[in-house]
Amino acid sequence: MINGPLSPETMLVAGIALALFVMVLAIAGGVAYAVTEPRRRLRRRMDGLGLAPAGAGGSGRAVRGLRPGGSVSGGSGETQTRQKRIQEKLRELEKDKENRTRRSNRVRQTLLRAGLRMDYRLYLLVTVVIGAAAAVFVIVAGFNPLIGLLAGITVAFGLPRLVLGFMARRRQKRFTTEFPNAIDVLVRGVQSGLPVSECIGIVGREVPDPVGAEFRMMVEGQRVGLPLSEIMARGLERMPTPEYKFFAIVLQIQQQTGGNLAETLANLSTVIRERKQMRLKVKALSSEAKASAWIIGSLPFIVVALISLTSPTYLVPLFETAAGHIIMVGGLLWMATGVAIMAKMINFKM
């Protein structure tokens, strides 16, 4: 039996051990879920339809009521009732599937827009590892294990999304910057008499990524026989920019109705460059508001640094007491909310 309070070293070791145990448990649970979920999903669907594999130990519903050839035994009333029940179950399963996959589809779409070929399960595993590492770091720094757990959950849900969003925006910005040059290459190729497919292949080889990568995917789609509308739709999922949408509309209209494609693409290139100039003007005009937001957002951290330099012991209760930890976490949350609101106010979209 342990007499008296535990020493700080013992609490630190216990917190680290607990965090490592949670991390290992989460990783093992994620791997087990990835392996067993498809089989369990199939079993749930079969149970929902009143069916089960033959020999499914005691369920007693191994394709009961079905005759050879797929007909249903029993009278017409029983057949209609069973068909209605199966249709209702199918609708419920479809709705559940849509609800489950909506979030994963958003993550997969963000991964595509960021240019990452990462599986959704691997993404979940990475988020769990990052969250566990953040929790261990906070606990090792001397904070309360509960604060470490909250920090790990926040980092696991927030940091990967922020990184993916940043990578997707940066990739779209690079695409928009290089896209007019790619259109100019298309215009010169069409004017010289080359077919559009050959011009698209030239752009994929000569223009740097991400524009070249998108055009190479267009070439691959043409090789496997996909229609132009589907190729453009898939491209818009990876690169949902107005410029690419205009380009997709121009190509589809030209395929359906014909016309002077070179002149249309040249006009599109001019419009894209004018939009870029207008965007730069808006950025210059809004730079004052952005500078004010940066100054206001950094003031609390500057004040904390100055107080720590002038009076090192003044802020010690914030870091060494439970109440101080709660106050600090609450202040950081409110600060993050204010920064998000200011960023939304100064974010001008065109």
C-alpha atoms as one frame of an Amber mdcrd trajectory, in Angstrom:
protein
   0.000   0.000   0.000   1.296   3.448  -0.963   1.249   5.994   1.848   1.074
   9.700   1.105   0.717  11.489  -2.226   2.527  10.302  -5.302   5.677  12.112
  -6.325   5.700  14.208  -9.527   8.126  11.762 -11.139   5.770   8.855 -10.473
   2.804  10.775 -11.888   4.839  11.698 -14.968   5.870   8.092 -15.610   2.294
   6.928 -15.074   0.960   9.546 -17.474   3.475   8.605 -20.171   2.682   4.922
 -19.728  -1.046   5.641 -19.960  -0.595   7.725 -23.108   1.554   5.039 -24.755
  -0.997   2.382 -23.832  -3.802   4.467 -25.350  -1.741   5.019 -28.520  -0.977
   1.305 -28.942  -4.591   0.416 -28.215  -5.848   2.957 -30.763  -3.466   1.691
 -33.460  -4.437  -1.921 -32.795  -8.108  -0.999 -32.859  -7.698   0.832 -36.157
  -5.936  -2.123 -37.773  -8.547  -4.560 -36.458 -11.355  -2.329 -37.691  -9.820
  -2.057 -41.156  -9.494  -5.851 -41.389 -12.863  -6.940 -39.995 -15.211  -4.118
 -41.030 -15.949  -5.341 -44.617 -16.933  -8.806 -43.348 -19.109  -7.402 -40.569
 -20.770  -4.981 -42.979 -21.681  -7.852 -45.329 -23.034  -9.880 -42.403 -25.155
  -6.940 -41.203 -26.629  -6.515 -44.668 -27.506 -10.195 -44.930 -29.032 -10.199
 -41.444 -31.029  -7.098 -42.299 -32.469  -8.848 -45.343 -33.359 -11.930 -43.313
 -30.559 -13.966 -44.892 -27.445 -15.567 -43.468 -24.679 -17.815 -44.784 -25.358
 -21.506 -44.583 -24.006 -22.886 -41.350 -23.951 -19.513 -39.600 -24.157 -21.158
 -36.231 -27.622 -20.898 -34.786 -29.061 -18.012 -36.776 -31.516 -20.392 -38.433
 -32.106 -17.989 -41.350 -29.861 -19.480 -44.003 -31.801 -18.312 -47.044 -34.990
 -19.486 -45.467 -38.146 -19.200 -47.539 -36.398 -19.154 -50.899 -36.954 -21.825
 -53.497 -34.478 -22.796 -56.209 -34.479 -20.128 -58.883 -35.019 -17.278 -56.425
 -38.814 -17.586 -55.945 -40.264 -16.969 -52.523 -42.228 -19.729 -50.827 -45.619
 -19.038 -49.369 -48.719 -17.301 -50.626 -48.918 -14.049 -52.507 -49.620 -12.046
 -49.337 -46.531 -13.406 -47.620 -44.477 -12.779 -50.754 -45.548  -9.136 -50.971
 -44.905  -8.586 -47.267 -41.456 -10.081 -47.553 -40.647  -7.998 -50.641 -41.753
  -4.806 -48.882 -39.636  -5.666 -45.861 -36.611  -6.315 -48.070 -37.123  -3.007
 -49.896 -37.386  -1.126 -46.599 -34.225  -2.774 -45.330 -32.406  -1.912 -48.539
 -33.446   1.733 -48.238 -32.306   1.835 -44.610 -28.977   0.241 -45.493 -28.466
   2.692 -48.346 -29.192   5.648 -46.065 -26.811   4.318 -43.417 -24.147   3.805
 -46.052 -24.535   7.380 -47.289 -24.255   8.718 -43.738 -21.131   6.658 -43.058
 -19.382   7.494 -46.292 -20.190  11.206 -46.414 -17.377  12.134 -44.054 -14.889
   9.691 -45.564 -15.711  10.993 -49.045 -14.955  14.538 -47.922 -11.588  13.422
 -46.596 -10.809  11.458 -49.771 -11.766  14.481 -51.870  -9.472  16.710 -49.828
  -6.647  14.201 -50.248  -7.143  14.261 -54.020  -7.192  18.054 -54.087  -3.980
  18.124 -52.071  -2.333  15.790 -54.592  -1.847  12.961 -52.075  -2.513   9.341
 -53.004  -3.240   8.160 -49.480  -5.802   5.610 -48.389  -8.514   6.767 -45.997
  -7.587   4.133 -43.402  -3.952   5.246 -43.516  -5.126   8.825 -42.977  -7.085
   7.747 -39.888  -4.038   5.892 -38.576  -1.860   8.979 -39.081  -4.361  11.158
 -37.201  -4.411   8.707 -34.279  -0.602   8.630 -34.107  -0.369  12.436 -34.266
  -2.968  12.833 -31.536  -1.241  10.298 -29.297   2.133  11.980 -29.844   0.636
  15.366 -28.952  -0.912  13.926 -25.789   2.414  12.375 -24.740   4.244  15.645
 -25.408   1.803  17.671 -23.297   1.975  15.161 -20.429   5.788  15.063 -20.575
   5.791  18.874 -20.438   4.239  18.588 -16.979   0.571  19.317 -17.644  -2.382
  17.432 -16.237  -3.093  14.126 -18.079  -6.644  15.345 -18.742  -5.231  18.428
 -20.460  -2.941  16.137 -22.459  -5.891  14.007 -23.543  -7.860  17.075 -24.636
  -4.828  18.407 -26.495  -4.331  15.060 -28.243  -7.965  14.936 -29.384  -7.819
  18.544 -30.606  -4.581  17.988 -32.513  -5.811  14.690 -33.998  -8.975  16.272
 -35.376  -7.597  19.703 -36.263  -3.979  19.492 -37.396  -4.348  16.983 -40.291
  -7.337  18.906 -41.666  -5.434  22.188 -41.487  -2.425  20.661 -43.245  -4.587
  19.086 -45.967  -6.483  22.325 -46.494  -3.235  24.278 -46.760  -1.783  21.798
 -49.255  -4.975  21.829 -51.344  -5.079  25.650 -51.462  -1.401  25.848 -52.357
  -1.846  23.301 -55.142  -4.866  25.187 -56.522  -2.915  28.444 -56.414  -0.024
  26.905 -58.358  -2.503  25.447 -60.842  -4.165  28.822 -61.403  -0.769  30.478
 -61.898   0.404  28.029 -64.578  -2.957  27.392 -66.233  -2.897  30.374 -68.676
   0.474  29.202 -70.015  -0.982  25.732 -70.603  -3.922  27.241 -72.492  -1.493
  29.251 -74.641   0.290  26.001 -75.549  -3.083  24.502 -76.512  -3.930  27.546
 -78.641  -0.638  27.411 -80.535  -0.993  23.671 -81.077  -4.556  23.966 -82.410
  -3.567  26.875 -84.669  -0.724  24.797 -86.100  -3.167  22.033 -87.061  -2.581
  19.467 -84.319  -5.577  17.586 -82.870  -6.794  18.600 -79.432  -5.829  15.255
 -77.876  -2.243  15.646 -79.086  -2.122  19.206 -77.727  -3.349  17.993 -74.339
  -0.576  15.382 -74.314   2.022  18.063 -75.099   0.780  20.174 -72.187   0.982
  17.153 -69.888   4.609  16.578 -70.867   5.885  20.158 -71.025   4.003  22.125
 -68.357   5.102  21.587 -64.728   2.823  20.090 -62.105   0.087  20.366 -60.967
  -1.140  21.502 -64.405   0.895  18.847 -66.184  -0.369  16.133 -63.840  -4.012
  17.062 -64.482  -3.520  17.031 -68.248  -1.727  13.680 -68.058  -4.761  12.302
 -66.232  -6.921  13.644 -69.062  -4.745  11.764 -71.553  -5.046   8.566 -69.505
  -8.825   8.958 -69.448  -8.902   9.307 -73.223  -6.760   6.197 -73.641  -9.140
   4.043 -71.607 -12.128   5.357 -73.573 -13.823   7.623 -71.028 -16.136  10.298
 -72.439 -14.977  13.900 -72.233 -17.746  14.856 -69.806 -16.634  12.228 -67.287
 -12.975  13.189 -67.686 -13.816  16.827 -66.974 -16.038  15.889 -64.017 -13.216
  13.896 -62.430 -10.817  16.749 -63.057 -13.166  19.194 -61.327 -13.267  16.913
 -58.282  -9.486  17.133 -58.038  -9.219  20.815 -58.987 -12.477  22.725 -58.261
 -11.312  26.130 -59.497 -13.416  28.526 -61.619 -10.684  28.616 -64.263 -10.717
  24.856 -64.728 -14.514  24.881 -64.779 -14.475  27.448 -67.603 -11.995  25.275
 -69.490 -14.185  22.180 -69.069 -17.255  24.059 -70.335 -15.358  25.353 -73.378
 -14.114  21.883 -74.352 -17.528  20.255 -73.953 -19.314  22.969 -75.941 -16.718
  22.731 -78.699 -17.127  18.947 -78.838 -20.925  19.217 -79.111 -21.363  22.255
 -81.373 -17.975  22.897 -82.949 -16.521  26.348 -83.541 -13.196  28.127 -83.439
 -11.547  26.441 -80.469  -8.290  28.392 -80.727 -10.043  31.766 -80.487 -12.220
  30.603 -77.591  -9.238  29.295 -75.648  -7.305  32.503 -76.330 -10.189  34.536
 -74.902 -10.298  32.216 -71.893  -6.578  32.738 -71.286  -7.096  36.512 -71.397
  -9.986  36.306 -68.931  -7.953  34.172 -66.522  -5.058  36.643 -66.580  -7.441
  39.550 -65.974  -8.957  37.692 -63.028  -5.469  37.186 -61.632  -4.726  40.903
 -61.919  -8.003  41.759 -60.189  -7.200  39.276 -57.432  -3.824  40.929 -56.875
  -5.503  44.346 -56.649  -7.958  43.043 -54.050  -5.059  41.521 -52.123  -3.230
  44.845 -52.106  -6.324  46.752 -50.954  -7.033  44.248 -48.164  -3.438  44.087
 -46.916  -4.143  46.756 -44.266  -6.992  44.728 -42.765  -4.851  41.591 -42.806
  -1.987  43.382 -41.068  -4.388  44.609 -38.374  -5.678  41.066 -37.869  -2.123
  39.732 -37.519  -1.243  42.417 -34.974  -4.389  41.836 -32.906  -3.907  38.072
 -33.014  -0.280  38.249 -31.899  -0.801  40.769 -29.070  -1.620  38.178 -26.338
   1.512  36.176 -27.080   3.658  39.317 -27.154   2.217  40.432 -23.806   2.894
  37.005 -22.264   6.491  37.098 -23.523   7.092  40.610 -22.158   5.574  39.761
 -18.761   7.713  36.626 -18.583  10.823  38.726 -19.230  10.007  41.467 -16.733
   8.313  39.367 -14.003   9.199  35.687 -14.457   7.146  34.524 -11.458   3.983
  36.445 -12.327   2.581  33.825 -14.725   3.815  30.765 -12.829   0.311  29.887
 -11.468  -0.963  29.546 -15.032   1.509  26.742 -15.706   1.654  25.013 -12.314
  -1.950  24.912 -11.073  -5.008  23.097 -12.383  -7.057  26.302 -12.404  -4.311
  28.013 -14.384  -4.332  25.194 -16.929  -8.095  25.525 -17.366  -7.842  29.312
 -17.748  -5.040  28.946 -20.281  -6.922  26.365 -22.360 -10.060  28.511 -22.294
  -8.087  31.574 -23.345  -6.466  29.691 -26.208  -9.860  28.448 -27.395 -11.331
  31.950 -27.326  -8.213  33.243 -29.057  -8.543  30.628 -31.786 -12.205  31.562
 -32.239 -11.321  35.224 -32.619  -8.541  34.491 -35.094 -10.894  32.294 -37.143
 -13.530  35.059 -37.227 -10.974  37.672 -38.278  -9.594  35.359 -40.962 -13.122
  34.844 -42.284 -13.753  38.595 -42.362 -10.618  39.390 -44.363 -10.898  36.440
 -46.749 -12.170  37.911 -50.009 -13.234  35.379 -52.624 -13.525  36.105 -56.324
